[in-house]
Amino acid sequence: MSASRRPVVTEGKVRDILQTHYSLDTKCLRQLDSFVDRNYKVTTTDGREYVFKIVNPDESENDKRVQAQLGVVNYLRGCGFICPVTVANRDGLHTWKSTFPIGKAGLPRDRPDSGESQRVDGGECWSTLSVYAIPGSECHATWGQLEETLSEDIRAVIKNVESSLKERGHAMERGVIHGDFQDYNIILHPATVDFKTSVASLDSKTIFGIIDFNDICYTYRVFEVGRLIADAMTNCNCSDQEALQIGGRILSGYLSIRPLNIEDMTMLYHAVCITFCQYYVLGQHAVSQQTDNPYCSLGFAEAGRWLERVLALSSRTLWEIWTPVLSEAGISL
C-alpha cells in the first residue's frame, strides 16, 4: 500500500518557520483537516490568528498554477468578496518554497532524505500564511467499505459525459470556476445570522467568505453548479426526497443571478453524476493512502450511494423533481 504524499512536518518545525520567516511568536497551534496539504490554525501570543498552509509537493511543482490561485483570490477580494489575505514574510514574499519530507509513494522523482528517522523522501512545497476566520466546529467521520463496487456505473458516467461534451460542449459556457465550491469552503459570518428574518437584506459579500482555491480551473461553468448540488445532497441530514429537491433550490438561487443556456441545463444531470464519481473514486484512493486521516472519508460512502440512486432515476425524473421547486421560486424553464 502506497503512503501519503502529504508533507511531513512537526509542530516544532512549524513554530520555528513562523518565528524565523514571519517574526510570529506562536501561543497555540492546531492542525486543521486537509485532504492532501498541511494546514494549521495559528494563534500568536498577542492574540492574532492565521492559517499556515504547506501545499503538497505534487501541486507545488506547478509554480504558475500556485500563483494563478493567488491571482484569483486577489481579484475576488478586489471585487468585494471575503477571501483569505496572504501575509508577506520577512523577505516580502507571499509564497515561498522549502523542502519538507513527504510520505513514500514510490515515484521516480522521489529523493531520499537520510536525515529523517522514518522512511520519507524530500519534496519542495509552497508555503503561505493567511489571515482568515476559522469556523469553530470540527467534523469527524468513520469509513466503511461499500459492499459492491461502482466501477461499471462510473465507467458508464464517464462515457456519457465524454459523449455529451462532444455533442454540445461547443455551445456551453466556459470560465474560471472554484472547483470545490461546497459547504466546507463557504464560511458564514457572523454565525448567528438569522436567515429566516433577514434573508431579503443579506449582502452576500459581507456575510459569506470563500476559502480553499486549490482546485480552480478553466472549464465548463455548469460543473461548478453540479458540484454544489452533489455535495449538498451527499451531506444533507434529511430524507432522500428532501435531498433530491436540493438541486432545485440551489439551481433557483443560481438562476436568479445568472442564466444557464439550454445546453448547460441539459448537461447538469451529467455534471451531478460525474461529481459523485469523482467524490467516490478520489475518496477511496485517499483513504487507502491515508488511513490515519479521517477527513478523506467524509461523504465517500454517501457519494457512492447517491450515484446509484441518481442513476436509477434518470435525468428526466430528476428534472421532474426540480421543476416544481423552481416554479415556487418564480423560475419557469
N, C-alpha and C positions, 0 to 999 in steps of 0.2 A: 504494500500500500504506500503510495507516494505521500510525502509530508506537505505541509502548508508552505506556500510561497510568501506568507506574511513576514514582514521584518521582525526579527527577534531583538528585543531591547529591554533592558532592566529599568526599573523605576529610578534607580540612582543615575543611570545614564541620561534619562530624560531631564531630571533635575539639573544635571551638570550642563546639558545643552542649553536649557533655559537661562541659566545663570551666565554661561560663557558667551552665548550669542545674542541674548536679549536683555541681559542685566536684570533678570527677574528672579527674585527670591521666592521659592515655592513654599507655601504653607500646607496646601492639600493637593494631592494628585490622584485622580481616579480614571482608570481606563474605561472607555466607553465602548459600546457594542460596535463592531465593524465586521464587514464581510471579508475583505482582503487587506485592509490597511491597519495601521495602529493609530487610534485616536485617544486623546487624553483631555479630560477637563482639568484645567489648571486654575487654582486659586492662589494668588500671591499673598505675601504677608501684609500688604496694605489693602487687601480686600478686592482687588481687581480679578476678573475672570476671563479666561481664554480657552480656546481649543487648540491643542497642538496635534498636527496630523503628520504622520510619516507614511507617504504613499508607497504601495508595494513596488518592487523593483521592475516588474513587467511593464506597468504603466509609466514608471519613471524613465524608461528608455526612450519614450517619445516626448522630447522636450517641447516641441511645438504644440502638442496636444495639451500639456500641462499649462502652458502659457495661454492657450486658447480658452481653457476653462476659466482662468482668472480674468481674461478679457470679457467673457460673457457675464461674469459676476459683476465686474466694474460697470459694464453697460447697463445692466438691470438696476444697479444701485443708483446710477446716474438718472434713470427714469423714475426714481422714487420708490423702488421696491426694497424691502428689507432683506439683505443678504449678508453673509459673513464679510467682515472687513479685515483684510490681511494686514499684519503688523510688520514693519521693516525691522530687520535685525541691526546689529552694530555697524554692519557694512552697507546699510541702506538697501538691502535686498529683501524682496518679499517672498522669494523662494530660493532655496539653496540645496545643493546636493551633498550627501555624506554617505559613506559606506557603512551599512549595517549588516550583521549576519542575517541570513534568511534560512527557512526550512529547506532541507534537502529535497529536491524534486527530480534529480536525475537528468537535468537538461544539459546539453553540451556546453552552454555558456557559463555554467556554474564554476566558481573558482574557490578552491579550498581555503579556509582561514584557520590555520593551525593554532591561532591564539584562543580559539573557543574550546571550552571543555566538552560541549555537546557537538554532535555531528551536524554542522551547519556550513553554509557557504556564504561568501560575501556578495552583496549586491548594492549598487548605488541607488539611493532613494531620494526623491524630493521631499523636503520638509517645509511646512508652513505653520505659522501661528496666526490664529484668527480671533477676533473679538466677537462673541455671539452668546445670546442667552441659551441656556441648556434646559430642556424640559425636565421636570423633577421626577417623573415616573420612569420606572425601568420595567422591561418586559422579559420574561423568561419562558422558555418552551422546551418541551421534550419531543423526541422524534421516534417514530416507529415506522419501519419499512412497510410499504404497501404490499398487500398480498399478491397483486397482479401487476405486471409491468404495463406501461403505456406506450411501449415502443412503436407498435403498429399505428396507434392513433396519432402519435407525434409525427411519424413519417408522413402520414396522410395530410396532417395540417400543414406541414412544410411544403408538400407538393401543391396543395390548394393555394397557399399564399404565393408561391412562385408563379403558378398559372394565372392567378388573378392580377398580379402585378404586371405580367406580360400583356395582359388584356387591357388593363385600364390605368396602369402606372403613369403613362404619358399625360393623363388628364388630372392626376391627383396633385394636390398642393404639397410642396416641399418647403422645408425650412429648418432652422436650428431648434431642436427640442431638448428638454431637460434630460429625458431618457430614463428617469427613475422617479417620476412625479407621483408620489404616494404619501400616505399619512405620516410615515416615519420621517419624511423630509419636508413636511409642511409644519411650521411652528406657529402656534396660536399665542398671541399676546394682546391683552392680558388673558390669562387662562380662565378668569371668572366672567368673561363677557357673556351676556345673556342674548343668545341669538333670537329666541322667540319674540322678544320685545324690541330688539334693536336692529333686526336684520335689514330694515329699509334704510337705515342711516349708516350702515357699516362702510368704512373705507378700507377696502381690501389691502391697500398698500401700507396701511399703518397697523392693521390687525394681524395680517399673516406675514410670516417670514419664510424664505426658501433656503434650504441647505443642500449639501452633497451634490456637486455638479460633476462628479467623476464620469458620468455616462452621457454627457452631452454629445450630440451628433447631428449631422445634417441628413435628414431623411424625410419620409412622408409624415406630415403632421398628424394624420389620423392615428398613428401608432402611439402617440402620447395619450390620446383620449382612450384608446383601447387598454393601455397600461393602467390608467387610473381606474377604469371600470373594473378590470380583472382584479386589481389589488384590493379595491373596496369590497368586492364580492368575497374574496378569499378571507379577509379579516373581519367580515361582518358577523357580529354576535346577534343573529336574528334568524327567523325562519328562512327556508330556501326560497319561498315565494317573495318575501321582502328583499332578499339578496338579489334575486333576479330583476327586481324593479329598480335596483340601484343604478343600473345602466341608463334608464330613462331619466332619472333625477340628475345624474352627472351630465348627461347629454343636453338636458334642458338648460342647465346652467351655462354650459359651453356655448350653445347656440344662441343664448341671449346676448353674448358678447361678440362672437364671430361665427360666420356661417361655415358649413361644410358642403361641398358640391355633391352631386348625385353619385359620382364615382367614389368619393371618400366615404359616403354613407353606406354604399354597397360593400366597401372593404372593411367596415367597422367590425362585423362579426368575426372575420378572419384575424383582425388586429387583437381582439379579445382572446381568441383561441391561441394565437401564437405567443401571447404573453403568458398564458397558463403553461404552455410548453416550456418557455424559457425559465419561468419560475421553478418548474419541476426539475428540469434537467440540470440547471445550474445549482439548485439546492441539493440535489442528490450527489452531484460531483463534489460540492463544497463540504458536505457532511462527511463524505468518505475521506477527504483530506484533513479536515479539522474536527476530529471527534471531541475535542475539548472546547469548541466554540459553538455554544447553543444558538447563537444569533443566526447561524447558517440554516438552521432548521425551521425558522419562523415561516409559517404558511406553506411549507414544502408539501406536506401530505394533503393539505386542503386544496392546493392548486391542482394536484392530480385528480382529486375527487371532482372538482368543479369542471375540469377539462372533459371528463367523461359525461358529466351532467349536461353541459352546454352542447357538446357534440351530438348528444341524443336528442336535443331539442330542435336543432337546425336553425339557420339564420331567420327564416320566415317566422317561426314560432317565437323566437326571442324578440323580434320586432313587434309582434302582436302583443307582447307583454310591455314593451317600452312605449308604444304609441299612446295608450290612454294616459300614461304618466306625463308624456309630452303635451298632450291635449290639456291636461289640468293646468299646465304652466303657460297655456296660450300659444303653444307652438304646433303648427299644422305642417305635416310633411306632404 
